[in-house]
Amino acid sequence: MNSMNRIFRPTKPISKYVTYKPNEFMSNSQKLMIELGLIRQSANGLFHFLPFAQRSLEKLTSIINKSMVGIGAQKISMPVLVKCDLWKKTDRLNSNIEDLFTVTDRKDKEYLLSPVMIIFKVQYLKLTHEEVVTDLFCSDPVTYKKLPLLLYQIGTKFRDERRPKLGIIRSKEFIMKDLYSFDRDEKSAVQTYNSVCQAYEDIFNHIGVKYIKVEGASGMMGGSHSNEFHFPAEVGDDTLLQCRKCSYGINKEIPREFSKCPLCSSIDIISTKAIEVAHTFLLGTFYSKALKAVFSDEDGSLKFPFMGSYGIGVSRILGASLESLSTQDEIRWPYSLSPFTVCIIPAKEGSIEEFSSNDKLNYLYTSLVEIFGDEVIVDDRNNMTIGKRFIEAKKLGFPFIITLGQKINLDPALFELYDISSKNSNYYELNELLNVVKNHHIRLSKVYN
């Protein structure tokens, strides 16, 4: 039985635990995640993911993996330490890399620590393992029959943020999904690009948080396509300009006139603050040429593959989701990412309801597990009142809260069901309760799948 009493969840008030300057901005999601014991700060810009947050991350990872399998992408793991020699071949080591962590081994060999470099303003682009994966492509002779080839990984990335803020939304260490594609020619590369973009839309539709897809910059590497995915949020670093009529949009950082929509000519343009959670980019042959990566075409000639690079900020999505949905005092999860779907609150120890509550608890739990699987948790801190545990369950944002209170002594016994999304509370007999939550679960699962 999943037990709240056993969950490791430090909950010190933020003022006693996090040191920050009075004028430093802290997001609502950061405050809630720390105070409710989902994350804990290790150092500036570095966080522990505690059991509840870890469960949510694993759910998100599962959604992403399923979508990647759907487009034929193969999962791999690449080294966290990246040889600087590879970046020298693409001339990226001569760029502004002050945001990257560099290390030197005992033989004075230089490495980058799983890098993510962001170039703003004129060239707005995310750069990470392009050299490494292209070098990997070179390690085995490839024919046109093996293309397109899509390789991805989900792992830890590092960036030496000058000013980490907003908790896990903008930190020095974070979890990212990066995907790289190799295609025979530009036409097939565009087809792959479009399929990945559609897979990303499927991922965000499954997550269930409103998102905005806009055009991104595509200048630096000579690519022809670039898109960004954002969650609207007032604390976001990005400003999006979007047409109300046709929904076309761009990031304001792109140096382009946008007084009217380039697609439908409408002048009804809105501005939205947002958090970027994913980026797609068609690279062309920049990396394959620089690293001499080739494949054997049908006529036997050697050609450079057309590449694409696609990133999703996995841990950032977690923080951005809560930033987008939560109230000032209570976490609100997208249904697909809630650590647990159902929280059961049995009667307080020593109360007149305790015997009836204990008598019915195991059957209730077992019946709910048959519906939800490993998505049910019992708040068995029975020294606390039902009221206090109910308030905390609401703050933690569990979609369904079932209370075994005073009416559990009635004949027939009545269980109180609280639906976090509708804020409605109703009493049901056991079989009716199980039917209600099962129907809710089926409906919500269809919406987000």
ZIMO-V599551 format. One record per residue. SS is DSSP state (hx for helix, st for strand, lp for the rest). PHI is phi in radians with two decimals (NA if undefined). Layout:
BEGIN
SS/PHI
SS/PHI
END
This chain:
BEGIN
lp/NA
lp/-1.17
st/-2.05
hx/-1.11
hx/-1.13
hx/-1.71
lp/-1.19
lp/-1.36
lp/-2.61
lp/-1.05
lp/-2.28
lp/-1.12
lp/-0.98
hx/-1.05
hx/-1.16
hx/-1.62
hx/-2.12
lp/-1.85
lp/-1.70
lp/-2.69
lp/-1.20
lp/-0.98
lp/-1.64
lp/-1.41
lp/-1.38
lp/-2.10
lp/-1.35
hx/-1.12
hx/-1.12
hx/-1.09
hx/-1.07
hx/-1.15
hx/-1.14
hx/-1.33
hx/-1.18
lp/-1.69
lp/1.37
lp/-1.58
st/-2.34
st/-2.55
st/-1.33
st/-1.64
st/-2.76
lp/-1.03
lp/1.45
st/-2.21
st/-2.37
st/-1.46
st/-1.70
lp/-1.53
hx/-0.86
hx/-1.11
hx/-1.12
hx/-1.13
hx/-1.06
hx/-1.15
hx/-1.06
hx/-1.16
hx/-1.13
hx/-1.11
hx/-1.04
hx/-1.12
hx/-1.06
hx/-1.16
hx/-1.01
hx/-1.06
hx/-1.20
hx/-1.18
hx/-1.05
hx/-1.09
lp/-1.87
lp/1.43
lp/-1.36
st/-1.92
st/-1.53
lp/-2.38
lp/-2.28
lp/-1.88
lp/-1.04
lp/-1.26
st/-1.51
st/-1.94
st/-1.11
hx/-1.12
hx/-1.00
hx/-1.15
hx/-1.25
hx/-1.17
hx/-1.16
lp/-1.72
lp/1.17
hx/-1.39
hx/-1.23
hx/-1.51
lp/-1.38
lp/-1.31
lp/-2.02
lp/-1.17
lp/-1.50
lp/-1.80
lp/-1.51
st/-2.08
st/-2.35
st/-2.20
lp/-1.49
lp/-1.19
lp/-1.77
lp/1.11
lp/-1.44
st/-1.68
st/-2.36
st/-1.76
st/-1.61
lp/0.48
st/-1.41
lp/-2.35
st/-1.99
st/-2.04
st/-1.92
lp/-1.67
lp/1.10
lp/-1.11
lp/-2.13
lp/-1.85
st/-2.67
st/-1.75
st/-2.25
lp/-2.51
lp/-1.73
hx/-1.03
hx/-1.11
hx/-1.13
hx/-1.25
hx/-1.19
hx/-1.11
hx/-1.11
hx/-1.01
lp/-1.23
lp/-1.29
lp/-2.48
lp/-1.02
lp/-2.06
st/-1.82
hx/-1.06
hx/-1.17
hx/-1.57
lp/-1.80
lp/-1.31
st/-2.02
st/-2.12
st/-2.14
st/-2.47
st/-2.49
st/-2.19
st/-2.86
st/-1.45
st/-2.15
st/-2.32
lp/-2.57
lp/-1.41
lp/-1.05
lp/-1.14
lp/-2.43
lp/-1.01
st/-2.74
lp/1.11
hx/1.17
hx/-1.39
hx/-1.31
st/-2.48
lp/-2.20
lp/-1.44
st/-2.28
st/-2.69
st/-1.84
st/-2.41
st/-1.83
st/-2.11
st/-2.13
st/-2.30
st/-2.07
st/-2.20
st/-2.23
lp/-1.21
lp/-2.65
hx/-1.13
hx/-1.06
hx/-1.22
hx/-1.13
hx/-1.15
hx/-1.10
hx/-1.10
hx/-0.98
hx/-1.13
hx/-1.20
hx/-1.19
hx/-1.03
hx/-1.15
hx/-1.09
hx/-1.12
hx/-1.09
hx/-1.09
hx/-1.07
hx/-1.24
hx/-1.14
hx/-1.17
hx/-1.06
lp/1.65
lp/-1.78
lp/-0.99
lp/-2.32
st/-2.19
st/-1.79
st/-2.29
st/-1.31
lp/-1.94
lp/-1.27
lp/-2.39
lp/-1.53
lp/-1.06
lp/-1.76
lp/1.37
lp/-1.29
lp/-1.94
lp/-2.37
st/-2.77
st/-2.42
st/-2.18
st/-2.09
st/-2.32
st/-1.77
st/-1.08
lp/-2.89
lp/-1.12
lp/-1.49
lp/-1.12
lp/-1.40
st/-1.75
st/-2.05
st/-1.80
st/-1.90
st/-2.39
st/-1.41
lp/-1.18
lp/-1.35
lp/-2.04
lp/1.29
lp/-1.09
st/-2.63
st/-2.41
st/-1.39
lp/-1.06
lp/-1.15
lp/-1.27
lp/-1.31
lp/-2.51
lp/-1.15
lp/-2.43
lp/-1.37
lp/-2.51
lp/-1.19
lp/-1.25
lp/-1.63
lp/-2.06
lp/1.19
lp/-1.18
lp/-1.80
lp/-1.49
st/-1.89
st/-1.98
st/-1.99
st/-2.33
st/-1.37
st/-2.69
st/-1.91
st/-1.29
st/-2.12
st/-2.79
st/-2.57
st/-2.14
st/-2.62
st/-1.61
st/-1.54
st/1.35
lp/-1.96
hx/-0.96
hx/-1.29
hx/-1.11
hx/-1.23
hx/-1.11
lp/-1.83
lp/0.97
lp/-1.58
lp/-2.34
st/-2.26
st/-1.60
lp/-1.42
lp/-1.03
lp/-1.54
lp/1.57
lp/-1.31
st/-1.65
st/-2.32
lp/-1.52
lp/-1.26
st/-1.49
st/-2.01
st/-2.34
st/-2.31
st/-2.47
st/-2.21
st/-2.27
st/-1.43
hx/-1.15
hx/-1.17
hx/-1.13
hx/-1.01
hx/-1.05
hx/-1.16
hx/-1.17
hx/-1.07
hx/-1.19
hx/-1.11
hx/-1.34
hx/-1.84
lp/-1.28
lp/-1.52
lp/-1.13
lp/-2.03
lp/-2.31
lp/-1.23
lp/-2.22
lp/-1.62
lp/-1.13
hx/-0.91
hx/-1.24
hx/-2.00
lp/-1.04
lp/-0.96
lp/-2.32
lp/-1.56
st/-2.20
st/-2.04
st/-1.75
st/-2.02
lp/-1.34
lp/-1.14
lp/-1.22
lp/-1.06
lp/1.54
lp/-1.42
lp/-1.27
lp/-1.60
hx/-1.04
hx/-1.13
hx/-1.10
hx/-1.09
hx/-1.13
hx/-1.14
hx/-1.77
hx/-1.09
hx/-1.09
hx/-1.15
hx/-1.05
hx/-1.08
hx/-1.07
hx/-1.15
hx/-1.22
hx/-1.10
hx/-1.11
hx/-1.55
hx/-1.82
lp/1.20
lp/-1.40
lp/-2.10
st/-2.04
st/-2.26
st/-1.86
lp/-1.50
lp/-1.60
lp/-1.43
lp/-1.27
lp/-1.34
lp/-1.63
lp/-1.20
hx/-1.03
hx/-1.04
hx/-1.14
hx/-1.20
hx/-1.14
hx/-1.06
hx/-1.21
hx/-1.09
hx/-1.14
hx/-1.09
hx/-1.36
lp/1.38
lp/-1.06
lp/-1.00
st/-2.23
st/-2.14
st/-1.96
st/-1.94
lp/-1.80
lp/-1.79
hx/-1.02
hx/-1.38
hx/-1.26
hx/-1.49
lp/-1.26
lp/-2.22
lp/-1.36
lp/-1.16
lp/-2.04
st/-1.89
st/-1.61
st/-1.99
st/-1.92
st/-1.74
lp/-1.13
lp/-1.29
lp/-1.67
lp/1.10
st/-1.72
st/-2.17
st/-2.45
st/-1.81
st/-2.45
lp/-1.21
hx/-1.02
hx/-1.10
hx/-1.17
hx/-1.01
hx/-1.10
hx/-1.15
hx/-1.12
hx/-1.20
hx/-1.11
hx/-1.14
hx/-1.05
hx/-1.11
hx/-1.10
hx/-1.11
hx/-1.20
hx/-1.12
hx/-1.17
hx/-1.08
lp/-1.81
lp/-2.04
END
